[in-house]
Amino acid sequence: MKSHVEIPPAHAVWRNRRAQALLLAATATIMANATISPALPGLAREFAAHPQVDLLTRLLVPAPSLAVVLVAPLVGVLSDRIGRRGLLVWGIALFVLAGSAGLLLPGLESILISRLILGVAVAAIMTTQTALIGDYFSGAARAALTGLQTSARNFGGFVFISTAGLLASLSPRLPFAIYAIPVLILPFVLRALPRPVRRVAAQGGETSAANGHRNWRLILTGLLLFQMVTNMTFFIMPTQIPFYLDTLGHDSAVMTGTVLGLLTLAGGLAALVYGRLAVRLQVTGVWALGYGAMAMGMAAIGTKAGLPVMLAGAVAIGIGFAWVLPVFVTAMLAIAPARRRGGAGGLLTTAIFLGQVLSPFLSLPIIAAIGFDGLYLGAGALLATISALALIAGILQRIRIRAHAA
């Protein structure tokens, strides 16, 4: 596309057609894993005669994550070479086909293969969608949109998983129909997204969009490490909270839904104000606040102070995670050269899912050694340390700025 693409003001970015198309694409990725969770018992009964039914049914949920970890960097590099918009469209189409295939496929093996292919589609959507945010938007508008992206995923996940639960009560195959919903957004995506133009961002103190930061590889490596650790820590909520609640004598099924539902809704609401926070507090300030909120939430859960305190802790974790997560995207887009955004986004996507995959493996030995409360208190201590480091870095940065100004 040869014409210049207007950048909307931050407060009105959600009204922009390009932003709306990218947000709709973002909601699709959140349904990849957990949407079929309510259907697993029914699928296990349907294929009860299969000798490996227990293993294969449990692999259906994490299978897309495994595929994302393996292919996201390659998909990112491919998007830089052949174009991000086209790959996003093909990713959505593949998502619809592979995701809904479980409606008709005859066996667990074929359903598992379709889930792995779904992961390839998720990798394509997430990497290209993130890179296109950098291509179409900059500065405060970009920050606002990354916050809205987190919010869209949270609210979308809440709606899709709730709907899947209702459908699974009718048939274990029906939740797969939810994966066909994104076909409805394809025409809008094709109309709303122009081919990105190469431009130099002028807002938000970014470096040249063409060349990126001179140390962008080193900074990106640090971002990837923190992204992985953050997701690994956060993921002890969906993976371990059901078992923790059970040991405390609560109805784990009901209370897990309540805890995670509050966490998701709180995060969705908190992400709506991320754009304003990013402008006022910058990266270090947002991280200090977000990691601090997550630390308090983990500590509240680990103290065994009662159900109300645990629910408050879940809300704090949801808020903090919603503020922390968009920073990784905005920082990556600000430092990476425009021609490398797809590859950098692919690595960031891999870091997200790798943290999710590693979380249960690292959590179990800790639980065996110091218990569930020790796990959550330890996570709180780790997050509090990161928050303190971010706060100190922000203070030192302000001191340097004032010294140069003087």
C-alpha positions in Angstrom: 0.0 0.0 0.0 1.4 3.3 -1.0 -0.8 5.8 0.8 0.0 6.9 4.3 -1.9 5.2 7.1 -3.3 7.6 9.7 -2.5 6.8 13.3 -5.6 7.5 15.5 -5.2 9.2 18.9 -4.8 6.9 21.8 -8.2 7.6 23.3 -10.0 6.7 20.1 -7.9 3.8 18.9 -10.7 1.3 19.6 -12.9 3.0 17.0 -10.3 2.4 14.2 -11.2 -0.4 11.8 -7.6 -1.7 11.7 -7.6 -1.9 15.5 -11.0 -3.6 15.6 -9.8 -6.2 13.1 -6.7 -7.0 15.1 -8.6 -7.2 18.3 -11.1 -9.7 16.8 -8.1 -11.8 15.7 -6.7 -11.6 19.2 -9.9 -13.1 20.7 -9.5 -16.2 18.5 -6.2 -17.2 20.0 -7.4 -17.4 23.5 -9.9 -20.2 22.7 -7.1 -22.5 21.3 -6.5 -24.5 24.5 -9.0 -24.4 27.2 -12.2 -24.2 25.1 -12.4 -28.0 24.8 -11.6 -28.6 28.5 -15.3 -29.1 29.4 -15.6 -31.7 26.7 -12.8 -34.0 27.9 -14.8 -36.3 30.1 -17.4 -36.8 27.4 -14.7 -37.5 24.8 -13.1 -40.0 27.2 -16.4 -41.8 27.5 -17.0 -41.7 23.7 -13.6 -43.3 23.1 -13.5 -45.5 26.2 -12.5 -48.6 24.2 -9.3 -46.9 23.0 -6.3 -48.4 25.0 -4.7 -45.0 25.5 -7.8 -42.9 26.0 -6.6 -41.3 29.2 -3.4 -40.1 27.8 -4.7 -38.9 24.4 -7.7 -37.0 25.9 -5.3 -35.1 28.3 -3.0 -34.3 25.4 -5.8 -32.5 23.5 -5.6 -29.4 25.6 -1.8 -28.7 25.6 -1.2 -29.9 22.1 -1.6 -26.4 20.4 0.8 -24.9 22.9 3.4 -27.5 22.0 3.0 -26.7 18.3 3.3 -23.0 19.0 6.5 -23.4 20.9 8.0 -25.3 18.0 6.8 -23.3 15.0 6.3 -19.7 16.2 9.8 -18.5 15.5 9.7 -20.0 12.0 6.3 -18.5 11.3 7.5 -15.1 12.5 10.5 -15.2 10.1 8.2 -16.3 7.3 5.8 -13.4 8.0 8.7 -11.0 7.6 9.5 -12.5 4.2 6.1 -13.1 2.6 4.0 -10.5 4.3 2.1 -10.4 7.6 -1.4 -9.5 6.5 -1.7 -12.4 4.1 -0.3 -14.8 6.7 -2.7 -13.5 9.3 -5.6 -14.2 6.9 -4.4 -17.7 6.1 -3.8 -18.3 9.8 -7.4 -17.5 10.6 -8.6 -19.8 7.9 -6.5 -22.6 9.1 -7.6 -21.9 12.7 -11.3 -22.4 11.6 -10.6 -25.6 9.7 -8.3 -27.3 12.1 -10.2 -26.2 15.2 -13.6 -27.2 14.1 -12.4 -30.5 12.6 -13.0 -32.3 15.9 -16.7 -32.1 15.1 -16.3 -34.8 12.4 -13.0 -36.6 12.9 -13.5 -40.3 13.7 -10.7 -41.0 16.2 -8.6 -39.5 19.0 -5.4 -39.7 17.0 -6.9 -37.6 14.1 -8.3 -35.1 16.6 -4.9 -34.8 18.3 -3.3 -34.1 14.9 -5.9 -31.4 14.2 -5.0 -29.8 17.5 -1.3 -29.7 16.6 -2.3 -28.0 13.3 -4.4 -25.6 15.3 -1.3 -24.6 17.2 0.4 -23.7 13.9 -2.6 -21.5 13.1 -2.4 -19.9 16.5 1.3 -19.2 16.0 0.5 -17.5 12.7 -2.2 -15.4 14.1 -0.3 -14.3 17.3 2.9 -13.4 15.6 1.4 -11.5 12.6 -1.2 -9.8 14.7 1.5 -8.5 17.1 3.8 -7.3 14.2 0.9 -5.6 12.5 0.1 -3.6 15.6 3.7 -2.3 15.2 3.2 -1.6 11.5 -0.1 0.3 11.8 0.3 2.1 15.2 2.9 3.8 17.2 3.4 5.7 20.5 0.4 6.1 22.8 -2.0 4.6 20.3 0.1 1.4 20.1 0.3 1.2 23.9 -3.5 1.6 24.2 -4.1 -1.1 21.6 -1.8 -3.6 23.3 -3.8 -3.1 26.5 -7.1 -3.5 24.6 -5.6 -6.7 23.1 -5.2 -8.2 26.5 -8.7 -7.1 27.5 -10.2 -8.7 24.3 -8.4 -12.0 25.0 -9.6 -12.0 28.6 -13.2 -11.2 27.8 -13.2 -13.5 24.8 -11.8 -16.4 26.9 -14.5 -15.9 29.5 -17.3 -16.0 26.9 -15.9 -18.9 24.8 -15.1 -21.2 27.8 -18.4 -20.5 29.4 -20.2 -21.3 26.1 -18.1 -24.4 25.7 -19.3 -25.7 29.1 -22.9 -25.3 28.0 -22.3 -27.0 24.7 -20.3 -29.9 26.3 -23.3 -30.7 28.4 -25.2 -31.5 25.2 -22.4 -33.2 23.3 -18.6 -33.5 23.7 -18.2 -32.7 20.0 -20.2 -29.4 20.1 -17.4 -27.3 21.7 -15.3 -27.8 18.6 -18.0 -25.7 16.7 -16.8 -22.6 18.6 -13.6 -22.7 16.6 -15.6 -21.9 13.4 -16.7 -18.5 14.8 -13.6 -16.6 13.4 -14.7 -17.4 9.8 -17.2 -14.6 10.4 -14.4 -12.0 10.9 -12.4 -13.0 7.8 -14.3 -10.6 5.4 -13.9 -7.7 7.8 -10.2 -8.4 8.3 -9.6 -8.4 4.5 -11.4 -5.1 4.1 -10.1 -3.4 7.3 -6.4 -4.2 7.1 -4.4 -2.4 4.3 -0.9 -3.6 3.4 1.3 -2.0 6.0 3.6 0.9 5.0 7.2 1.2 6.2 7.5 4.4 8.3 9.5 5.9 11.0 7.5 6.1 14.2 7.5 9.6 15.7 5.7 9.0 19.0 6.6 7.6 22.3 10.4 8.1 22.0 10.9 5.1 19.7 14.0 4.5 17.8 13.9 4.3 14.0 11.3 1.8 12.9 13.6 0.8 10.1 16.7 0.0 12.1 15.4 -0.6 15.6 17.5 -0.1 18.8 21.2 -0.7 18.3 21.2 -3.4 21.1 17.8 -4.8 20.1 18.9 -8.4 20.2 20.3 -8.2 23.7 17.2 -6.3 25.0 14.9 -8.8 23.2 16.7 -11.7 24.9 16.0 -10.1 28.3 12.4 -9.6 27.4 12.0 -13.2 26.3 13.5 -14.4 29.6 11.2 -12.2 31.7 8.2 -13.1 29.5 8.8 -16.9 30.0 9.3 -16.5 33.8 6.2 -14.3 34.1 4.0 -16.8 32.3 5.6 -19.7 34.1 4.7 -18.0 37.4 1.2 -16.9 36.4 0.3 -20.3 35.1 0.4 -21.8 38.6 -3.1 -20.3 38.9 -4.9 -22.4 36.3 -2.7 -25.5 36.8 -2.4 -25.7 40.6 -5.3 -23.8 42.1 -7.8 -26.6 41.7 -5.6 -29.0 43.7 -4.8 -26.3 46.3 -8.5 -25.6 46.8 -9.2 -29.4 47.2 -6.6 -29.7 49.9 -8.2 -26.7 51.7 -11.6 -28.6 51.7 -13.4 -26.4 49.1 -15.5 -27.7 46.2 -12.6 -27.5 43.7 -14.8 -27.5 40.6 -17.0 -24.7 41.7 -14.4 -22.6 43.4 -11.8 -23.0 40.6 -14.3 -21.5 38.2 -15.0 -18.7 40.6 -11.3 -17.9 41.3 -10.3 -18.1 37.6 -13.4 -16.2 36.5 -12.7 -13.3 38.8 -9.1 -13.3 37.7 -10.0 -13.2 34.1 -12.7 -10.5 34.5 -10.5 -8.3 36.7 -7.7 -8.6 34.1 -10.0 -7.7 31.3 -11.2 -4.5 33.1 -7.7 -3.5 34.2 -6.2 -3.9 30.7 -8.6 -1.1 29.5 -6.5 1.5 31.4 -3.1 0.1 30.4 -2.6 2.8 27.7 -3.0 5.6 30.2 -0.7 3.9 32.7 2.0 3.3 30.0 2.0 7.0 29.1 2.3 8.2 32.7 4.5 5.5 34.3 6.6 4.2 31.4 7.9 0.6 31.3 9.5 0.5 34.7 6.6 2.1 36.5 4.0 -0.2 34.9 6.2 -3.2 35.7 6.7 -2.1 39.3 2.9 -1.7 39.8 1.9 -4.8 37.9 4.4 -7.2 39.4 3.6 -5.7 42.8 -0.1 -6.4 42.4 0.7 -10.0 41.3 3.0 -10.5 44.3 0.4 -9.3 46.7 -2.2 -11.7 45.1 0.1 -14.7 45.3 1.0 -13.9 48.9 -2.7 -13.6 49.7 -3.4 -17.0 48.3 -0.5 -18.6 50.0 -1.4 -17.3 53.5 -4.5 -19.5 53.9 -6.3 -16.6 55.3 -9.7 -17.7 54.1 -11.8 -17.7 50.9 -12.4 -13.9 50.7 -8.7 -13.2 50.9 -8.0 -15.8 48.2 -10.6 -14.3 45.9 -9.1 -10.8 46.5 -5.7 -12.3 45.7 -7.0 -13.7 42.4 -8.3 -10.3 41.5 -5.0 -8.7 42.3 -3.2 -11.3 40.1 -5.5 -10.7 37.2 -5.0 -6.9 37.4 -1.2 -7.2 37.7 -0.9 -9.6 34.9 -3.1 -7.5 32.6 -0.7 -4.5 33.2 2.5 -6.5 32.9 1.7 -8.5 29.7 1.3 -5.6 27.2 4.7 -4.1 28.2 6.4 -7.0 26.5 4.6 -6.4 23.2 5.1 -2.6 23.2 8.8 -2.9 24.3 9.5 -5.5 21.6 7.8 -3.4 18.9 9.8 -0.3 20.0 13.2 -2.0 19.8 13.0 -4.5 16.9 13.7 -3.3 13.4 10.5 -3.1 11.4 11.7 -5.8 9.0 12.2 -8.2 11.9 9.0 -7.6 13.9 7.5 -10.9 12.7 10.5 -12.9 13.9 10.7 -11.0 17.2 7.0 -11.5 17.7 7.4 -15.2 17.0 10.1 -15.5 19.7 7.9 -13.7 22.1 5.0 -16.0 21.3 7.3 -19.0 21.9 8.4 -17.5 25.3 4.7 -17.2 26.3 3.8 -20.7 25.6 7.1 -22.2 26.8 6.4 -20.7 30.2 3.0 -22.3 30.2 4.4 -25.7 29.2 7.2 -25.6 31.8 5.1 -24.3 34.7 3.6 -27.6 35.8 7.0 -29.4 35.6 8.7 -26.9 37.8 5.8 -26.5 40.2 5.4 -30.1 41.2 8.8 -30.5 42.9 8.3 -27.3 44.8 4.9 -28.5 46.0 6.3 -31.8 47.1 9.0 -30.0 49.1 7.1 -27.0 50.7 3.5 -27.5 49.8 1.0 -25.4 47.9 1.2 -22.5 50.3 5.0 -22.5 49.9 4.6 -22.4 46.1 2.4 -19.4 46.2 4.4 -17.5 48.8 7.6 -18.3 46.9 6.0 -17.0 43.7 4.9 -13.8 45.6 8.5 -13.3 46.8 9.9 -13.7 43.2 7.3 -11.3 41.8 7.9 -8.8 44.6 11.7 -8.9 43.8 11.0 -8.1 40.2 8.7 -5.3 41.2 11.4 -3.8 43.5 14.0 -4.1 40.7 11.7 -2.3 38.3 11.0 0.4 40.8 14.7 1.0 41.5 15.5 1.0 37.7 12.8 3.6 37.2 14.2 5.8 40.0 17.7 5.6 38.6 16.4 6.4 35.1 14.7 9.6 36.4 17.9 10.6 38.3 19.9 10.2 35.1 17.3 12.2 33.1 17.4 15.1 35.6 21.2 15.0 35.7 21.3 15.4 31.9 18.7 18.1 32.0 20.7 20.1 34.5 
